[in-house]
Amino acid sequence: MCGALRLADTGKKVVLMGWMNRRRDLGQIIFVDLRDRSGITQVVFNHELNAAVHDKAEGLRNEYVIAVLGTVKKRDADTINKNIPTGEVELVAEELRVLNVSKPLPFLPSDTVLANEEMRLKYRYIDLRRDAMQFNIELRHKVALAIRDYLSSQGFFEIETPFMTRSTPEGARDYLVPSRVQPGMFYALPQSPQLFKQILMISGFDRYFQIVRCFRDEDLRADRQPEFTQIDLEMSYPQPESVWGVVEGFLTSAFKAAGHDIKTPFARMDYDDAIRQYGIDKPDLRLPAFTDVKDCFSAADLEQLAINPELPVIAIRTPNVGELSRKERDDIKPMFVSKGGARVFEDFKRIETKFPEAGAKVREKAGAAANDLLVLVVGSAQSGADGHPAGKRKVTPAELAIYASAGILRVALAQKYADRHGIFKKTGDPAKDYRFLWVTNFPMFEYDEGDKRWMAAHHPFTSPHDEDMDKLESDPAMVRALAYDVVLNGTELGSGSIRIHRQDVQSRIFSALGMTEEEARSRFGFFLEALEYGTPPHGGIALGLDRIVMILAGADSLREVIPFPKTAAAKDLMVEAPTPVALGQLRELGIQVKK
């Protein structure tokens, strides 16, 4: 292969095949960089040694596919290229064969300035030739292989589940597949193998995994695709810690395959603590937690500042930002997303000037150095308790609004001033660069203000804590789920839970979600029946493979680590999908398209 030649190969006759990456014509000598996925070798066409081959090389153009027979030669000392592994040798050509030519390309794989993404996706087969994309796809392979090897070593069976199944919406819209042989009936592409993997536990396969394609018809963003790959696993008889140990094991293997030695066990944090310290259930631990500094102000101070004394006063500290100009302070306001009447004090120095005693206490409690940026997020005098159904939770809805507003601003400030604080820069120390976290004990239900009913916070097959079971009907707001998320640097890698394994409990959950017995039987009758035939306790998790590889590759988008991704509009620009289909096909399916 082109990237394999070394000094030890000097004198050998070899055949190399690949793309012509670059040609430099010096008249009597032509240099060609020959490329395949392993790397580049310099090929020399010397007119004195072989005029016919040299003349043939004059016709080579970018991305021609060629085969070269030649002898490996050590380069002269002053021509060694230390930037490539083959840089100490070159291939002196004796025969040249053009295997295929190329039209002029819309862009070159070797271009240092990238073409726009639309062009790259349209000509994905050219884009994938770039070194960066070759690296990303090879990394994806190594990570997936490491995960497979680890799970197999732990007694897990890789078992495939159906792609054509029934529609059981799990939050996003299903992709539907019409049945030709049963007009008016539809299959759905799976959003996850959730019920099938639980049924595998009922079937006696007590350790299952699958690296599986899933489908969700939802609005897209940088970390979403309509079809995506997840690492799916399920275990019988686990405690949450059992699942966590397996996940930490295969992530250790995956990161090692990418050259990083991560530390286990991962940190753990209760959901309520995550909200109170970071304002989000997937906190980035590289950034400082924020601090409730309400007790630093007197009642008179709070009244003068029109701050609700019953709600937290959150100090956000962003290190080493330095003094902000007036314009920079003004720029903070558009970054602030107010929830529940939350307000922002972006000019803390003004507060320090007007309330010096309180300001000093805030700075001390928040651990802020003189060069750190401090911003306060507070509740307005009008915000507060409003009889919300979740009002008895440890973090009330009114408090949650303050924490959530502060959490969004905390991340936005860190991103805006990343060059100043440097927290996001890689240090080479995996313990600092990759901050893993398990978030646990999520609420079982979330209240939907629009529909005025409780919804499953994760999915309806998650088990409640045993001690909260008696609150399912009487006080659903206080029921905690045996659910857990694994988070890395503020990104949710995966979500899982201990599942419900008793039919009577599953029926109670469906009822708590406002589902009638008839509706539950219609949608999940097959599963409810399966639960009646000796179902063992079980639990599991699913992690996004695309997202893991994206982080390891340092990419900004999932599209950089998926060979053939869709655009933000869910289009495949290369094959021009989706497309209309022939009327005859629609008639066979009994489908009429309305315009």
Rosetta blueprint (number, residue, H / E / L):
1 M L
2 C L
3 G L
4 A L
5 L L
6 R L
7 L H
8 A H
9 D H
10 T L
11 G L
12 K L
13 K E
14 V E
15 V E
16 L E
17 M E
18 G E
19 W E
20 M E
21 N E
22 R E
23 R E
24 R E
25 D E
26 L L
27 G L
28 Q L
29 I E
30 I E
31 F E
32 V E
33 D E
34 L E
35 R E
36 D E
37 R L
38 S L
39 G E
40 I E
41 T E
42 Q E
43 V E
44 V E
45 F E
46 N E
47 H L
48 E L
49 L L
50 N L
51 A H
52 A H
53 V H
54 H H
55 D H
56 K H
57 A H
58 E L
59 G L
60 L L
61 R L
62 N L
63 E L
64 Y L
65 V E
66 I E
67 A E
68 V E
69 L E
70 G E
71 T E
72 V E
73 K E
74 K E
75 R L
76 D L
77 A H
78 D H
79 T H
80 I L
81 N L
82 K L
83 N L
84 I L
85 P L
86 T L
87 G L
88 E L
89 V E
90 E E
91 L E
92 V E
93 A E
94 E E
95 E E
96 L E
97 R E
98 V E
99 L E
100 N E
101 V L
102 S L
103 K L
104 P L
105 L L
106 P L
107 F L
108 L L
109 P L
110 S L
111 D L
112 T L
113 V L
114 L L
115 A L
116 N L
117 E H
118 E H
119 M H
120 R H
121 L H
122 K H
123 Y L
124 R H
125 Y H
126 I H
127 D H
128 L L
129 R L
130 R L
131 D H
132 A H
133 M H
134 Q H
135 F H
136 N H
137 I H
138 E H
139 L H
140 R H
141 H H
142 K H
143 V H
144 A H
145 L H
146 A H
147 I H
148 R H
149 D H
150 Y H
151 L H
152 S H
153 S H
154 Q L
155 G L
156 F L
157 F E
158 E E
159 I L
160 E L
161 T L
162 P L
163 F L
164 M L
165 T E
166 R L
167 S L
168 T L
169 P L
170 E L
171 G L
172 A L
173 R E
174 D L
175 Y E
176 L E
177 V E
178 P E
179 S L
180 R L
181 V L
182 Q L
183 P L
184 G L
185 M L
186 F E
187 Y E
188 A E
189 L E
190 P L
191 Q L
192 S L
193 P L
194 Q H
195 L H
196 F H
197 K H
198 Q H
199 I H
200 L H
201 M H
202 I H
203 S L
204 G L
205 F L
206 D L
207 R E
208 Y E
209 F E
210 Q E
211 I E
212 V E
213 R E
214 C E
215 F E
216 R L
217 D E
218 E L
219 D L
220 L L
221 R L
222 A L
223 D L
224 R L
225 Q L
226 P L
227 E E
228 F E
229 T E
230 Q E
231 I E
232 D E
233 L E
234 E E
235 M E
236 S E
237 Y L
238 P L
239 Q L
240 P H
241 E H
242 S H
243 V H
244 W H
245 G H
246 V H
247 V H
248 E H
249 G H
250 F H
251 L H
252 T H
253 S H
254 A H
255 F H
256 K H
257 A H
258 A L
259 G L
260 H L
261 D L
262 I L
263 K L
264 T L
265 P L
266 F L
267 A E
268 R E
269 M E
270 D E
271 Y H
272 D H
273 D H
274 A H
275 I H
276 R H
277 Q H
278 Y H
279 G L
280 I L
281 D L
282 K L
283 P L
284 D L
285 L L
286 R L
287 L L
288 P L
289 A L
290 F L
291 T E
292 D E
293 V L
294 K H
295 D H
296 C H
297 F L
298 S L
299 A H
300 A H
301 D H
302 L H
303 E H
304 Q H
305 L L
306 A L
307 I E
308 N L
309 P L
310 E L
311 L L
312 P L
313 V L
314 I E
315 A E
316 I E
317 R E
318 T E
319 P L
320 N L
321 V L
322 G L
323 E L
324 L L
325 S L
326 R H
327 K H
328 E H
329 R H
330 D H
331 D H
332 I H
333 K H
334 P H
335 M H
336 F L
337 V L
338 S L
339 K L
340 G L
341 G L
342 A E
343 R E
344 V E
345 F E
346 E L
347 D L
348 F H
349 K H
350 R H
351 I H
352 E H
353 T H
354 K H
355 F L
356 P H
357 E H
358 A H
359 G H
360 A H
361 K H
362 V H
363 R H
364 E H
365 K H
366 A H
367 G L
368 A L
369 A L
370 A L
371 N L
372 D L
373 L E
374 L E
375 V E
376 L E
377 V E
378 V E
379 G E
380 S E
381 A L
382 Q L
383 S L
384 G L
385 A L
386 D L
387 G L
388 H L
389 P L
390 A L
391 G L
392 K L
393 R L
394 K L
395 V L
396 T L
397 P H
398 A H
399 E H
400 L H
401 A H
402 I H
403 Y H
404 A H
405 S H
406 A H
407 G H
408 I H
409 L H
410 R H
411 V H
412 A H
413 L H
414 A H
415 Q H
416 K H
417 Y L
418 A H
419 D H
420 R H
421 H H
422 G L
423 I L
424 F L
425 K L
426 K L
427 T L
428 G L
429 D L
430 P H
431 A H
432 K H
433 D H
434 Y L
435 R L
436 F E
437 L E
438 W E
439 V E
440 T E
441 N L
442 F L
443 P E
444 M L
445 F E
446 E E
447 Y E
448 D E
449 E L
450 G L
451 D L
452 K L
453 R E
454 W E
455 M E
456 A E
457 A L
458 H L
459 H L
460 P L
461 F L
462 T E
463 S L
464 P E
465 H L
466 D H
467 E H
468 D H
469 M H
470 D H
471 K H
472 L L
473 E L
474 S L
475 D L
476 P H
477 A H
478 M H
479 V L
480 R E
481 A E
482 L L
483 A E
484 Y E
485 D E
486 V E
487 V E
488 L E
489 N L
490 G L
491 T E
492 E E
493 L E
494 G E
495 S E
496 G E
497 S E
498 I E
499 R E
500 I L
501 H L
502 R L
503 Q H
504 D H
505 V H
506 Q H
507 S H
508 R H
509 I H
510 F H
511 S H
512 A H
513 L L
514 G L
515 M L
516 T L
517 E H
518 E H
519 E H
520 A H
521 R H
522 S H
523 R H
524 F H
525 G H
526 F H
527 F H
528 L H
529 E H
530 A H
531 L L
532 E L
533 Y L
534 G L
535 T L
536 P L
537 P L
538 H E
539 G E
540 G E
541 I E
542 A E
543 L E
544 G E
545 L H
546 D H
547 R H
548 I H
549 V H
550 M H
551 I H
552 L H
553 A H
554 G L
555 A L
556 D L
557 S L
558 L H
559 R H
560 E H
561 V L
562 I L
563 P L
564 F L
565 P L
566 K L
567 T L
568 A L
569 A L
570 A L
571 K L
572 D E
573 L L
574 M L
575 V L
576 E L
577 A E
578 P L
579 T L
580 P L
581 V L
582 A L
583 L H
584 G H
585 Q H
586 L H
587 R H
588 E H
589 L H
590 G L
591 I L
592 Q L
593 V L
594 K L
595 K L
